[in-house]
Amino acid sequence: MITPAAIITAASSGALVILGLALLLTVWRVIAGPTLPDRILALDMLTGIAIGFIAVIAIKTGFSLYIDIAISLGLVGFLATVAFARFVLSRGSIKSPPSAAVAKSKAKKRRTGRKRQ
């Protein structure tokens, strides 16, 4: 007969392996992400994976203090995602590189400035 402690140990070990694989794939997305929103989404996913790691460790060790840490990390991760989203919205066009967007806005300002004179 299998004891509940053995089931929890096996399940938590399996969860740590799966979370480790997810962590590696997400880090790859942060590095190779073709656009800035892809990278921001991957960073948000890293926060979720870290919360998963903390939760599994809390179950494995039995310390409930880790749950408070996971909740705090979730709040900080949410605020970071909102800040990154505001940054992307303030940049304007997502697909154009920043230098092209700046050059486009400067050209637009020059054209509107000449019409007023």
Residue frames as qw, qx, qy, qz and C-alpha x, y, z in Angstrom:
[[0.000, 0.888, 0.460, 0.000, 0.00, 0.00, 0.00],
 [0.403, 0.410, -0.008, 0.818, 1.27, 3.47, -0.93],
 [0.283, -0.581, -0.480, 0.593, 1.28, 6.06, 1.85],
 [0.187, 0.939, 0.287, 0.027, -0.03, 9.60, 1.34],
 [0.310, -0.818, 0.288, 0.390, 3.43, 10.99, 2.14],
 [0.527, -0.114, 0.667, 0.514, 4.93, 8.98, -0.72],
 [0.372, 0.689, 0.567, 0.257, 2.28, 10.27, -3.11],
 [0.044, -0.985, -0.067, 0.150, 2.95, 13.87, -2.07],
 [0.451, -0.593, 0.474, 0.469, 6.69, 13.37, -2.45],
 [0.509, 0.171, 0.697, 0.476, 6.33, 11.87, -5.92],
 [0.246, 0.832, 0.473, 0.154, 3.83, 14.49, -7.05],
 [0.165, -0.947, 0.075, 0.267, 5.92, 17.38, -5.77],
 [0.491, -0.384, 0.576, 0.530, 9.04, 15.99, -7.43],
 [0.436, 0.438, 0.674, 0.404, 7.17, 15.64, -10.72],
 [0.082, 0.949, 0.303, -0.019, 5.79, 19.16, -10.38],
 [0.328, -0.787, 0.280, 0.441, 9.29, 20.55, -9.80],
 [0.499, -0.056, 0.666, 0.552, 10.54, 18.81, -12.95],
 [0.299, 0.688, 0.594, 0.292, 7.65, 20.16, -15.02],
 [0.097, -0.974, -0.115, 0.170, 8.11, 23.67, -13.59],
 [0.464, -0.549, 0.432, 0.545, 11.84, 23.49, -14.33],
 [0.445, 0.259, 0.674, 0.530, 11.12, 22.62, -17.97],
 [0.118, 0.878, 0.444, 0.132, 8.59, 25.45, -18.18],
 [0.316, -0.856, 0.094, 0.399, 11.17, 27.81, -16.68],
 [0.483, -0.248, 0.560, 0.626, 13.75, 26.89, -19.34],
 [0.323, 0.520, 0.653, 0.446, 11.26, 27.34, -22.18],
 [0.052, -0.947, -0.315, 0.040, 10.09, 30.68, -20.80],
 [0.394, -0.698, 0.258, 0.539, 13.64, 31.97, -20.39],
 [0.450, 0.090, 0.638, 0.618, 14.21, 31.02, -24.02],
 [0.163, 0.777, 0.547, 0.265, 11.15, 33.09, -24.97],
 [0.238, -0.913, -0.059, 0.326, 12.49, 36.08, -23.03],
 [0.426, -0.466, 0.471, 0.616, 15.80, 35.86, -24.88],
 [0.256, 0.069, 0.740, 0.619, 14.48, 35.03, -28.35],
 [0.255, 0.693, 0.601, -0.304, 11.13, 36.83, -28.26],
 [0.432, 0.394, 0.408, 0.702, 10.72, 38.68, -31.55],
 [0.079, -0.710, -0.188, -0.674, 8.75, 41.58, -30.07],
 [0.022, -0.333, 0.527, -0.781, 8.65, 43.46, -26.81],
 [0.717, -0.242, 0.092, -0.647, 5.13, 42.23, -25.87],
 [0.889, 0.056, -0.454, -0.018, 6.37, 38.63, -26.25],
 [0.446, 0.258, -0.602, 0.610, 9.14, 39.34, -23.79],
 [0.329, -0.313, 0.335, -0.825, 6.78, 41.05, -21.35],
 [0.868, -0.137, -0.154, -0.451, 4.40, 38.10, -21.49],
 [0.793, 0.137, -0.542, 0.242, 7.31, 35.73, -20.87],
 [0.142, 0.316, -0.554, 0.757, 8.41, 37.76, -17.83],
 [0.623, -0.255, 0.160, -0.722, 4.86, 37.55, -16.49],
 [0.923, 0.006, -0.349, -0.162, 4.96, 33.80, -17.07],
 [0.513, 0.287, -0.627, 0.512, 8.27, 33.62, -15.15],
 [0.283, -0.327, 0.430, -0.793, 6.49, 35.21, -12.20],
 [0.851, -0.114, -0.047, -0.511, 3.78, 32.56, -12.39],
 [0.835, 0.172, -0.506, 0.135, 6.34, 29.78, -12.58],
 [0.212, 0.352, -0.606, 0.682, 8.18, 31.20, -9.56],
 [0.579, -0.264, 0.270, -0.723, 4.91, 31.24, -7.64],
 [0.929, 0.029, -0.276, -0.243, 4.42, 27.60, -8.65],
 [0.595, 0.297, -0.617, 0.421, 7.91, 26.72, -7.38],
 [0.128, -0.338, 0.521, -0.774, 7.20, 28.45, -4.07],
 [0.772, -0.166, 0.060, -0.611, 3.86, 26.66, -3.70],
 [0.896, 0.109, -0.429, -0.015, 5.39, 23.24, -4.38],
 [0.390, 0.312, -0.625, 0.600, 8.19, 23.91, -1.90],
 [0.409, -0.320, 0.348, -0.781, 5.57, 25.01, 0.66],
 [0.909, -0.085, -0.120, -0.391, 3.71, 21.73, 0.21],
 [0.791, 0.246, -0.514, 0.223, 6.91, 19.69, 0.29],
 [0.290, 0.272, -0.590, 0.703, 8.29, 21.32, 3.46],
 [0.375, -0.595, -0.706, 0.084, 5.01, 22.03, 5.22],
 [0.228, -0.328, -0.238, 0.885, 5.85, 25.70, 5.97],
 [0.210, 0.783, 0.583, 0.049, 2.83, 27.93, 5.38],
 [0.185, -0.747, 0.062, 0.635, 5.02, 31.05, 5.40],
 [0.305, -0.091, 0.651, 0.689, 5.94, 30.32, 1.78],
 [0.177, 0.658, 0.703, 0.206, 2.32, 30.90, 0.75],
 [0.095, -0.905, -0.181, 0.372, 2.54, 34.50, 1.99],
 [0.293, -0.493, 0.474, 0.668, 5.70, 34.96, -0.05],
 [0.287, 0.261, 0.786, 0.482, 3.95, 33.57, -3.14],
 [0.078, 0.842, 0.532, -0.049, 1.03, 35.98, -2.66],
 [0.188, -0.823, 0.098, 0.527, 3.44, 38.92, -2.34],
 [0.318, -0.229, 0.658, 0.643, 5.29, 37.84, -5.48],
 [0.252, 0.544, 0.754, 0.268, 1.99, 37.61, -7.33],
 [0.001, 0.923, 0.297, -0.245, 1.11, 41.19, -6.39],
 [0.242, -0.680, 0.363, 0.589, 4.54, 42.50, -7.39],
 [0.358, 0.043, 0.776, 0.518, 4.41, 40.55, -10.65],
 [0.217, 0.747, 0.624, 0.073, 1.00, 42.00, -11.46],
 [0.066, -0.921, -0.042, 0.381, 2.22, 45.54, -10.86],
 [0.329, -0.444, 0.578, 0.601, 5.29, 44.93, -13.01],
 [0.348, 0.343, 0.781, 0.389, 3.12, 43.62, -15.85],
 [0.116, 0.894, 0.423, -0.097, 0.88, 46.69, -15.65],
 [0.201, -0.807, 0.225, 0.508, 3.93, 48.96, -15.71],
 [0.357, -0.164, 0.720, 0.572, 5.37, 47.16, -18.76],
 [0.293, 0.600, 0.716, 0.204, 1.99, 47.36, -20.51],
 [0.019, 0.942, 0.183, -0.281, 1.85, 51.11, -19.93],
 [0.307, -0.582, 0.479, 0.581, 5.37, 51.38, -21.31],
 [0.365, 0.171, 0.783, 0.473, 4.37, 49.53, -24.48],
 [0.185, 0.808, 0.559, 0.029, 1.29, 51.73, -24.90],
 [0.113, -0.899, 0.036, 0.421, 3.35, 54.89, -24.49],
 [0.423, -0.303, 0.606, 0.602, 5.81, 53.74, -27.18],
 [0.499, 0.490, -0.178, -0.693, 3.15, 53.80, -29.83],
 [0.828, 0.343, -0.342, -0.283, 3.63, 51.29, -32.64],
 [0.804, -0.409, 0.432, -0.013, 4.84, 47.90, -31.45],
 [0.900, 0.283, 0.254, 0.213, 6.14, 46.59, -34.77],
 [0.462, 0.799, -0.139, 0.358, 8.35, 49.50, -35.78],
 [0.686, -0.091, -0.357, 0.628, 11.75, 49.88, -34.14],
 [0.273, -0.787, -0.313, 0.456, 12.12, 52.81, -31.74],
 [0.288, -0.339, 0.287, 0.848, 14.43, 54.77, -34.06],
 [0.047, 0.325, 0.680, 0.656, 11.89, 54.65, -36.90],
 [0.220, -0.760, -0.611, 0.009, 9.07, 55.72, -34.57],
 [0.326, -0.671, -0.100, 0.659, 11.13, 58.66, -33.28],
 [0.216, -0.118, 0.477, 0.844, 12.08, 59.70, -36.81],
 [0.032, -0.530, -0.734, -0.424, 8.46, 59.48, -37.90],
 [0.255, -0.816, -0.464, 0.232, 7.26, 61.68, -35.00],
 [0.317, -0.521, 0.120, 0.783, 10.01, 64.24, -35.66],
 [0.140, 0.134, 0.620, 0.760, 9.08, 64.38, -39.34],
 [0.132, -0.692, -0.684, -0.189, 5.44, 64.86, -38.39],
 [0.309, -0.763, -0.257, 0.506, 6.32, 67.69, -36.01],
 [0.277, -0.278, 0.348, 0.851, 8.39, 69.39, -38.72],
 [0.041, 0.378, 0.703, 0.601, 5.53, 69.16, -41.20],
 [0.225, -0.790, -0.570, -0.008, 2.95, 70.55, -38.75],
 [0.382, -0.625, -0.085, 0.675, 5.34, 73.27, -37.61],
 [0.232, -0.051, 0.462, 0.855, 5.85, 74.54, -41.20],
 [0.049, -0.575, -0.695, -0.429, 2.12, 74.73, -41.89],
 [0.294, -0.789, -0.449, 0.299, 1.51, 76.98, -38.89],
 [0.353, -0.458, 0.095, 0.811, 4.05, 79.61, -39.96]]
